[in-house]
Amino acid sequence: MSQRLSKGGTAADSTTSGNGVAAAADLRGKAVEVAAAGRPAEAVKLLQLALQALPVDDTDVHAVTMRIRVLVSLGYTEAEAGSVPGGLAHLGTANALASGLSGGPRRAGMLGLVDSQRALVLHRTGRTAEALELFDRAIPLLEGALTDSDLDPEVLARVIMNRGLTHIADGKPGPAEADMHRVIALADEHGLSRLRAKAQGNLGDIAQLTGDVPVALDHYQNAERAFRDLAPGLVPRTQIDLARALLTAGLAEDAARYLDEALPSLREQKVSQDLAEAEIARAAAALLEGDLTMAKKLAESARRRFVKRGSESWAEVAALTKVRAEVTAALSDGSGRPAAAAPTRLAERLSAVGLTDEAALARMLAVRLLLRRGQVDAAAQLLDEVPQPSRIEPIDHKVMRRLCRAEVALAHGQKRTALAQAKAGFDELGAVRDRMGGLDLVCGTAVHGIELGRLAVGLVLDDARSDADARRVLSWQERTRAQVYRYEPLPAIDDPELASRVTELRTVLRTVQQARLERRAVTHLERRSAALQREVSRLGWHTSHWGRPRPVAAPAEIIERLGDRALISFAGPDRDLAAVIVSGGRTKLVRLGPKEAVLEIARQLHADLDALAPDELIEPLRQAVSQSALRRITTLDDLLFGEHGIPADLLGDRELVVVPFGGLYSVPWESLPSLRGRAVSVAPSATAWISADEVVPADGPVVLVRGPDLPTSATELDQLREVYPEAIVLDGAEATTAAVLSAMDGAKLVHIAAHGTHEAANAMFSRLELHDGGLLAHEVARLRRPPAHIVLGACELALSHIRPGDEPLGFAGAMLASGSRTVVAAVNRVGHRSAALTMTDYHRRLTNQPDLAADLADTMTDYHRRVASGVSPARALAEATAADPLRRPFILLGAG
């Protein structure tokens, strides 16, 4: 949603004297404080009492001036509490009284005060042009009064800030930023701490308007920190701003968490404008998450609140959010013939109140509905009426514009034009991504391109008949994947506050774990953990940076870089699954049948392998689960590589690079019968594989780490000391997070044997348990020189949260994105003994030390007893997992 409408304004006046009207002055002062703290309904009551304290027939200049000030404050607070017409009526009375004063600075100051407050109320209702005209008239009057009378400088600072807010709403970041810096200068000069915090938050709005989300989040964070001390009632307002910035970055879940925290406070405060804005933002988050029922419900609630306030512009924006949810539902459920009249009428109303970007979006929704009804010419005509985008058009609007043009072109049979529009849309999306900071921000933007990517890949898939067509499919697969892994990682910025929050989070997570073991209540600890995770994420958004993106790899480059290897790149934009195979310099497209059948078997296999993991399963259960897993892994193998799958002669005996999508990231590829013993590297894209393959290993030490609470008899560290006698070993109390992070920085190879936890809800907080708590994926992603080769002998840490754009993010993914070449980890739970056997075998093969430990002999097949030579990581892992594929579900992520 566009950010051009206003956010919370600020009451313009603050303190005064009042000879003979001390009671009114005192009540008004209290009301201003209450309103500034975000409680306008309470302020209205105090101001009404203040008016009652003033004699109606008192013509003393001080009494009249006080009545003007009270009416000005009441005009703002009553409008905020829900009645804009009532607020404007009070301001009209105040203007009449100010006009009756004798000339001079006092009269100018009072007229400026009334004009500025009327401008603020108009700004809050979306009438920006009228508001700016009044602000421009009021500020010179107030500047003169400040020089020649006792006008409080805070009044002038507030009015300038409110004009800046109106410039933001009008899409003019330059004048807005100038106003905010002037406010900060006045605040610093006169000690106005709370006003300075508000201006800081407004600079966040300006950064967001210009597309600099990390800088916006930084400003919002500073403002929120100040408000927690100075005015806790204003924290929810800042949370709305944070949520909007996160929605720009596609992080709907994070935005929803902030809004779900803010909404109860806003309902309690009865700030109708902010509450309704929060409901719109929460509806937008629900829309991105696919909860269309919630989106419609919240948007309608917000619309009713805005109508009650008299905020016509905001009411239409709320209506647009609801219509967007309705159109999404109509287009996604495959039923009905929805009419385009509603969004078309809404577009006219939005245009009438000056919201051109929003009007354009409403027309684009109507275009899509017309296409759904088969009215192609009408859709094309309406699309021609959509105005050119503004300079600050939101990215979701830009991508929607490209999607509509592509769909209209496709309806006219103009496939090349459709693909050209898709390419342009992804170029625009990439420009936004390039300005992000932090892995989750970089990754989240892909949500805006899902439909466009599905259209493009589906189109080239439908038309693919030859090897040349297969190359086009591969090219579009690479272009439409989220592409996080092609950015050059830059050194993270040291931030003591971030380090402090991470340490506190580590302690809380450990306390939660212990409390659960002792069956104690953990609700309050979980709330603290969630709050700390949000804080760590926010701090990381502007202290983690990603550099120049490498170009998306073209098919010719992929073929050249593969050499003797083969690549399988899976795609499933619609109901069917397909795969592009690159092998021996050729590309071929293979259609694999219904996608859901493959994904369902993959889910069932994952569940079976988890159940099979414990070392001490009773024999009957082990046999039953093994048989089930064997059936499913055979079925999956047949679907992918059987008679109607990928032909064996395409792959030969080549090493393999697999690019999965969605649920296929949980498959232990080396365990599939057709791939058993074959060197397999898994990568988020061919481009990501090339980036990893280009990593030059550091000439640092080997680091071996053992976490706490592992059975001594079932860990590999003692055997690995023999394999790497010169290694740095961190064990017991030495295996702290600080020591491990320090040792990892610049290491050639790191092996960590520790308990691991994959956090599906927030993958960057997946962790390895060390002596002093969890080592977070968030932390390892910030290493200045990540290890070239890292081995995670723990459960599930190759699992990832699949973000929009079919790109994984998790502990192993964070290492790969941060510059590691090779990450070995498990995609399932794995028993301690199985992990130890696999990892010991892996390292011995990797280093050309084939003499296996005696306690491994009973599990080693003849295949593994052969003399091994030092081999690549992918080959070593293939040989290490082949002995017991169902209980050794490790994969190699990156380049092997």
N, C-alpha and C positions, 0 to 999 in steps of 0.2 A: 504494500500500500504506500502511496506517496506520503512524504512527510511535510507537505507544503501547508497543511493546516496547522493552527497554533497548538502549542502545548501550554502548560500553566503559566499565567502571567503573575504579576506581583502588585499588590496594592501600593499606590504611589506615595501616600503620605505616611508620616511616622509620628513625630512628637510635636507638641505645641505648648504654648502657655495660654492661660485663659483667666485674666483678671475677673473675679466675680463669678466665674463659671468653673471653679476647680473640680467640682464633682463630675461635670460633663467631660472635662479634659481627662480626668483619671479613668473614667469608664471607657472613653474612646481609646486611650492608650492601651488599656487591657484588651480591648477588642482587636486593635491592630496586631498585638502580639499573638492573640489566639488565631486570627486569620492567617498570619504569617506562618503559624505552626500547622496550618492545614485543617482548621476547624471553623469553616465559615458560618455554619448554622448557629454555633455558640456565639460567634462574633456579632451576628445580627441582633440577638437578644440584648447584648451589652450596648450596642449602638442605639437601639430603641430606647433603652433606659437613659442613655446620654441625652437624647432629644427631649425626653420628658423632664430632665433636670434643667433644661434651658427655658426660661420664660419666653412665651411665644411673642409677646409684644416688646421685648427688650431690643432697643435700637442702638445700644452701645456697640461701637465698632468691634470691640473684642468679642462680645456675645455673638454678633452677626458672623464674624470670622470663624468662631468656634462652630456655629451651626453649619456653616459651609463645609468645614472640615469633617464634621460628623456625617453630613449628608453624602459627601464624596466617598467616605469610607463605607457607608451603608449601601451606596449605589453598587460598589464593587462586590461587597460580601453577599448582598441579596441576590445579585446575578449569579454568583458562584454557588449559592445554596439552591438555586433552581429557577428563579424568576428574573429573566433578563428584562422584560418590560417593566417590572417593578423597580429594578435597579436603575434603568434609564430614566424613569420618572423621578426618582430621588435626585439624579444628576441634573435633570431639567430644573428642579427647584433650586438646587445649589447654583446653577448658572444664572438664574434670575437674581438671586441674592448678590452674587459676585458682580454682576453688571451694575447693580445699584450702589456699589461702593464708590467713594470719591476716587479720582484718578491718582496715579502714583504706583510705586512698587507693590504695595499691598494688593491693590486691585489687579495688577498684572499677574502677580503670583497666584491669586485665587482663581482668576480666569484660566491661567495655565494649568492649575491643578485640576479644575473641572474638565477642561478639554482633554487632558492626559488620561483622566480616569474614564471618561466616555470612550476615548480611543481604545483603552484596554478592554472594556466590555465588548466593544465591536470586534476587536481582534479575537477575543475568546469565542465569538460566535461565527468566525470565519469571514467577516466583512473587512478584509485587509485593506482595500483601497481607501475606504472611508477612514479607517483607523490611522493609516499612514498620514493622510492629510491633516488629521487632528493632531497627531504627534508632532509633525513638522511645524504646526502653529504654536503648540504648547511649549516646546523646548526653549525657543528664544525668550518667551515670556518668563519662564522659570529661571533661565540664566540671568536675566536682568534682575529678577527679584532676589536671587541668591546674592548678588553683589550689593544691592541697595536695601535689603531688609533682613529680617531674622529667619528667612526660609532655611529649613534644615537641608544640608547638602545631600542627605540620603534621599530626599524627595526627587531631586534632579537625577541622581544616579539610578533610581528605580524607573523613572520615566524613560531615560535613555535605554535602559535594559529592555523595557517593554517595547520600545520602538525596534530594537534589535530583534526581538522575538517576532515581531510582525514582518520584518524583512525576511526572516527565515521562512515564515509561512508563505511569503510572496515569492519564494525561490530566489532570493538575492543574497547569496552568502557573503559577498564582499562588504556591502554596507552593514550587514549584521555583525560581522567579525569586528569591524571598526567600532561599532557601538559597544560590544562586549569588552573590548580592551580598554575603552574609555571608562566603562563602569569599574573594571578591576583597578584602574589607576585611582579613581575617586575613592573606592573602597579601601585601598591601601593607605591613601592619604588621610582618611577620616576614621579608620579602624572599624569598618563595616564588614565583619567576618562573614555573617550569614549571606549578605548580598554578594560578597565575592564568591562564595560557594555556588550561588545560583548562576552567576555569570560563567563560572567554570563549567557547570552542566550545560549551559547554553552553547558554549564553544563545542561541546560534544555534538549538539544538534547540527551545528554548522559543518563539522567534519563529516558527519553522516550524510548531510546534504550533498557534499562534494565527493562522496564515495570512499572516504578514508575511515573504514570501520574500526581498525585497531586504535587510531587516534581518538575516535569518538568514545570508544570503550574506556580508554585511559582517562579522558575528561570526566566521564560519568562516574568512574570509580573514585576519583578524587572528590567529586562533589558529594557522592554518597557517604564517603568517609567523614567529611566535614558535617554533613547533616545529622549523622548519628550522634554527634556531640552537641551540635548547635540547635537542631530542630528535627527531632525524630519523626515528627508528623509529615515531613517532606520526603522521607526516604521512599515511600511508595511511588511518588512522582518520578523519582530517578529510576526506580525499577521499571516503570513503563518505558522510559527512554532506553534503558539497557535492553529490554525485550525487543524494541523496534529495531535496534541495531543488529541484534542477533537474528531476527527474521530476515533482514537484508542478507546476512551471511548464510541463510538457510538452516540455522540451528533452532528448529522449532521446539525441540524438547527442552533445551536450555531456556529459551524465551518463556515457555509455559511455566517452568519452575519459578522464575522471578514473578510472573504475573499471578500465579496461584498464591504466592506469599503476599503480594500487594493487595489483592482484591478484598480480603476480609478487613484489612485496615481502612481501605477506602470506603467500604460500606459503613464501617463504624464512624468514620469521620464525616460521612454524608457530603462528600465533595462530589457533586453530581457530574461535573465536567470531567474530572480526572477518572472517576469511576467508569463513566461511559467510554472514555478513551482506552482504559485498561481492558474493558470488555471487547472493544474492537480488536485490540492487539491480540487478546487471547483467542478470539474467533479466527484471526489470521493464522495463529499458531496451530489451532485445531485443523484448519484447512490444509496446511502443509503436512500435518500428521495423518490426514485422511479421515478425521472424525468430522464428517460433514454435518451430522445432527447437532453436535455441540457448536460448530461454527455458526449454523443458522440460528440457533437459540440465543447465543450471546450477541450476535449482530442485531437481532431484533430487539433484544433488551436495551442495547446501546442506542438504537434508533429511537425507541420510546423516550429514553431519558433526554436525548438531544431535542426532541420535539417539545417536551415539557419545558426545557430551558429556553426554547426559542432559538436554538442553534441550528438554523436551516442547513448550512453547509455541512456541518458535521453529521446531521441526520441523513443527508444524502450519501455521505461516505459510508455510514453504517449500512444503509440500504445496498450500496454497491458490494460490500463484503458479503451480505446475505445472498445477493443475486449470484455472486461468484461461486458460492457454495452450491446453490441450486443448479447452476449450469454445470459445474463439475460433476454433480450427482447424475444429471441427465445424460451427460456424455459418457460416463463411465459404466452405467448399469446396463447399457445396451437395449433399453426399452423406451417406449413412448416417442412422441414426436413433439418435443417442447417448442413453444413459440418464442420468436425473437422480439416480440413487441415490448415485453417488460424491460429488458436491458436497453432497448432503443429509447423508450420514454425516459428511463433513468439517465441516459446520456444527455438528453436535452435539458433535464433539470440540473445536472452537474455543470453543463456549459453555462446555464443561466446564472449560476452563482460563482462562475469564474474558475472552476476546477477542470482545466482543460485536459490534464493528464488522466484524471479519473474518468472524464467523459470519453476519452479515447479508449480506455480499457473497457468501459461498458459497451461501446460499439464493437470492440473486438469480440467480446463474449457473444454479442448478437450475431456476428459473422459466423462464429463456430456453430451456433444453433441453426442458422440458415443452411449451412453446409450439411448438417446432420439431416435436415429435411429434404435435401436434394435441390435446394434453390440456389444453384451455383451462381447464376447471373446476379441475383439480388445480393448474394454475399459479396461478390466482387465489387458491385456498385457501392455497397455500404463501406467496404474496406477502403475504397478510393476517397470516401468522405472523412476518413480518420485523419486528423491533422498530423503534420510532421511532429516528431517528438521534441519535447523541450530539452534544453541542455542538461537538466537535472532529472530526466525521466528515470524512475526506478528500474533496476535491472529486470525484475520480474515482468514489468510492462514491456521492456525492450524485447525480451525473449518471446513474450506472447505475440507481439507484433510480427516477429519473424515466423512464428508458428502459423499464424493466420495467413500470411503471404504464402508460406509453403503449402498449406492445405488448399488454398484457392488455386494455386498453380497446379497442384496434383489433381484437383477436380477437373481442371481443363486439360489434363493429360500432359502437362509441361513438367516432366520429371526433373529435367536438368535445372530448371528454374527453382523447383522445390528444394533441391539439394543445395543450390547456391544460397538460398535463404537460410537453410539450416547451417551452412558453413559460417555465414555472416553472424548468425545468432551465437554460435559457439565462440567466435572471435570476440564478440562483445562480452560474453560471459567470462572468457579468459582474461580480458582486461580488468574485470572486477576482481577475479581471483588473484591476479598478480599483485594486488594492493593489500592482500590479507596478511595477517600474522598469526602464527600458531597453526598446528596441524588441523585442528577441528574447524577453524574458520576457513582455511584453504579448501578443506574437503566439503564443507557444508554448502558452498555456493552451487554445487552440482544439482541440488534439488530443483533449481529453477530451469534446468535444461532437460529434465527427464522426458517430457512428452516430445520435445524436439528431437532428442536422440533416438527415441523409440521410432518416430516417423522416419528418420533418415536411414537407420539400420534396417528397419523393416522394408523400406522401399528398395534398397539395393539388394536385400536378400530375395525379395520377390522376383526381381529381374535377373538374378544371377544364374547363368547357364554355362559359362566357360571359365577357364582359369583366370582370364583377365577380369571377369566379373568377381571372382573370388578375391582378387587383390583389392577391388573396390570395397568389398565387404570388410576386409581386414583394415583398410584405410579408415573407414567410418567407425569401426570398432575402436580403433585407437583414438580417434578424434573425440568420440562421445564418452569415453570413460573419464572418470573424475580428474585424473591426471596429477594428483598430489605428488606422486613419486617421481615426477620429472623435474622438480624444483631443486636448485642447488641450496642445500642447507647452509645457513650462515651462523656464526657463533652467537649463542644466546647472550642476552644482556644480563649481567649480574644484578640481582635484586634482593637485598637483605630481607625485605618484607615477604617476598615470595618464598625464600628459604625458610623463614620462620613459620609461615602458614603450612608448608609441606611437612615440617617437623611436627607441628601440632596435629596435622591430619594423620600422620603416621602413628602417633601416640593414641589418638582416638580410635583408629581402626584396630589397633592391637587390643585396646580396652574392650571394644565391642566383641572381638573374637573371644576374649577370655570370659566376658560376661555371658556369652551364649553357652560356652562350655559349662559354666557354673549355673546355667538356667536362671540367670538374673535378668531383670527388665533392661532392655536396651533402647527403648523408644527415644529417650532424651539424647542418648549417644548417637543414634542414627540421624537425628535431626542436626546435631552438631557436625557430624561427618558430612552430611549433604551440604550444609552451609559452607564448610571448609572447602569441599570440592568445587563449589561454585566460585569461591574466592580464588583458589589456585588457578582455575581455568581462566578467570578474568585477568589475573595478573600475568598469566602466560600469553594472553592474546596480544599484548603490546611489548613483551620482552622476548618473544620468539619471532625470528624473521626468516623469511625464505627468499632466496635470491633469484637470479635469472633463470627462467624456465628453459630447458632445452626444447628444441622443436619436437613436435610429435613425429615419431619415426614413420617414414614412408615404407611401403612394402619392399621397395628395392633395397633400402638400408637394412631392413629386417632380414631379408634373404642373405645379404652379404655378411651380416654379423653372425647369423646362425652357423654358417659354414656347413660342417657335417652334421649338425644337430637338426632336430625337427621341432616344430612348434605346433601346438593345438590351441586355438583361441576360440572359446565357446561364446555363443550368443543366443539370446532368447528374448527378443523384443516383444514377441507375441506369444501364441500358444505353443509353438513348436520350438524345439531346440535344434541348433545348427552348430557346426564347427568348421572353422577355416584351418586347413592343415598346410603348413609350409614345410616342404621336404625336398631335398635334392634340387633346390633352385626353382621349384614349382609351387604353385598354390592351388589348392583344390577345396571346394565347398562340399561338405557332407551334411545331409539333412538327417536328423536323428530321431524324429518323431515327437510325440507329445512331451512337452517340457515338464509338466507336473508329475508325470510318472517317474521321471529320473530324479527330480528333487525329492519326491516322497520316499523313494528307496534310499536316497542319500541320508535323509532324516532318520529313517529306521535303522540304517547301518550305524549311524553316529550313536544312537541310543544303545544299541547292542554292544558296541565297543566300550562305551562308558561302563555298562554293567559288567563287562568281562575284565575290567581293569584290576580289581583288588588281587593282591598276590595270594591270599589264602582262601580263595573261593572253595567251597565244598565241591567235591568232584561231580556229583549229579548236576549241580547248578552250572558248573563250568562247562560240562558237556552240552547241556541244553542251550545255554547262551551261545556257545561256540557254533553249534549247528545252525542256530538262527542267523548268526553273523555270517557264517559261511554261505548260507543260501542267499542272503541279501548282497553280499559282496560279489557273488557269482552273477546274480541278476543285474546288478549295476554294471559289472564288467561286460555282460552280454549286451546290455542296452547301448553302451558306449563303443565297444570294440568287437561285438559279435557279428553275426552274418549281415545284419542291417545297420551296423555301426561303422566306425572308422576302419577301413581296410588295413590289415596288417602289413601289406606290401608297401603302403604309403610311409610307414614308420620304419620298416626294416629293423635293424638293431641299433638305431641311432639314439644318442642321448636326447632327452626330451625337455622342452620348455612348455609348461601348461599355464594357460591364462584362463582361470575359471570365471564364474560370476555367481553372485548370490550364494545359495545353499551349497554350491559345489566347492566353496572354499573349505568346507569341513571334511572333505574326502581325503583320506590318507592314500595318495596316488600310488606310492610304491607298493601298497598292499594289494592292489587290484591284480588278479591273476595275469592279465595280459601285459602288465608293466613290471611284474615282480623281477627284481634283479637289475632293472634298467635304471640308469641315472636320470632322475627327474628333478627339475627346478620349477618351482611354482612362483609366478610373478603376477602382479596386478594388471600388467599390460606388457606388450612387447617393448614399448618405450621404457618402462620401468626396468625391465630385464637388461636392456642395453645400458641404462644409466648405472645399474649395479655392476654390470660386467666391466665397466670402465673404471671402477674404484681401484686405486692402487693401494695394496695392503701396506699399512704402516710397519716400519721395522721396529715395533715395540715388543714388549714382553708377552709371554703367555701367562694368563691369569686363571687360577683355579679357585672356585668359591664353593663352600658348603654352608647351607643354611641350617637353622636349628631344627630339632625334633625329627631328624631323619634316622631310620634304623641303621646303625653302624654297619651291620652285615649286608645291607642292601644299598650301599652308596658306592659310587665309582671313584671317589676322590683318591683313595689310597692307590688304586691301580694307575690312575692318571699321573700321580707323582712320579711313577716309574717311566711313563711315556714321555713326560716333560720334566726332567730332573731340575731344570733351571727356572721353572715356573715360579711366579709369585703365588703363594698359597694363603688364602684367607679362610680361616676355619674357626668355629667356636665364637668366642667373644671378639675375635678380630674381624669377623665378617659383618661389619656394620655398613649401613648404607653409604656413609661418607667415605669409608675406606674402599668400598667396592666401586663407587663412582669414580674416585680418584684413580684407582688402578685400571679401570676400563678405559679411561681417557688416553688414547694413543696406543692401546694394546693391539697386538697382532691377532691374538685369539683369546677369547674369554669363554670359559666353561663354568656355568652356574648350576649346581645341584641344590635345589631348594623347593619347598612347597610353593606352588603358584596358584593364583586366582585370576580367572578371566571375568571382568566386569562387563556384562553384555550391555547394561544400561549406559555406561560411560567408559568406553574401552581404554581411554587414556589413563584410567585409574586401575587398570589391571596391574598386578603386582607380584613380586617375588618376596617371600618372607625371609628376612635376614635377622641378625641377632637383635637389632633395635627396632624392628618393625618392617613394614612393606617398602620395597624399592619399587617406585611407581613408573609405569611407562612414560608418564609425563616428565619424569626426571631424566630417564635415559635418552629421551628425544632431545634434550638440551645439551648433551655432551659436545664439547668443542671438537674433539677428534674421536668419533665413535670407533669401536673396534671393527676391523674389517670382517672378522669372522666371529660370530657369537653362537654358542650352543646353550640352549635352555633345557636342562634335564628336568623339566617340571611338567605338571599337567596343563594341558589346554592352552598354553601361551602362544600357540600359532593360530588360535581362534581369533576372530576379528568381528567387530561390529560392522556389518556391511552398510556403508553409507550410500546415499543416492549417487547414481552413476556407477554402481556395482564395483565400488572400490573399498577394500578392507582397511580397518583401522583398529589397532590393538597393540599389545606389547611388542610382538615380533614386527608388526608393520611399522611401529614407531622407530624401531632400530633401522629398518630398511630405509625409511624416508629420511632419516637423519644422516645417512651416508654409509651405513654398513653394507658390505658386499653380499655376505652370506649369513642367514639366520636359520639355525636348525632348532625346531621346537615341535611339540606334540599338538595335534588337533583334537585329541581326546584325553580323557583321564588315562593315566598310565600307572601301573604298579611300580613301587620303588625298585623291586628286584628286576623287573623287565626294563625299566629305564636304565638301571646300572649296567645290565648286560649289553643293552643296545649301545649305550654311550662308550663303554670301554672298547667294545668291538669297533665302533666307529673311529675312535681316535687311533687305535692301533693300525687300522687299515689306512687311515689318513697319513700316518707317519712312517709307513713301511715297517711296522713291527708286528709280524703275524703270529708270534708266539702267544697264544691266548692263555689267560690265567686258568689254573686247574679247575677252579670252581665253575668255569663256564663250559667245561667239556660236555657235560650231560645235556646241554641244550644246543650244541653246535652240530650242524649237519655236515655231511661230507663236503658239501659245497663250501662251507666256511673253514674247513680244515686245510683246504689247499693253500699253498704258499701265496701270500698276497704281496702285491707290490704297492708302494705308495701311490695313491690315486687321488682324483679330484674329490672334493667334498660330496658332490652328488653321487658319484660312484661308490664312495665309502659308505654313505648312508643307505644306498640301495642294497649293498651286500650285508650291512648290519641289520636291516629290517627284514630281510628275506627269510631268516631262520624262523621267525614267529610273527608273521605279518599282522595277525589279529590283535596281538598284544604289544606291538611296537609301532603305534600310529604316528610316527614322526614324519615331518616333511622338511624340505629345504626351501626356504623363501628367499628369493633374490637370484643371484647367479652362482651356479655350482661348478 
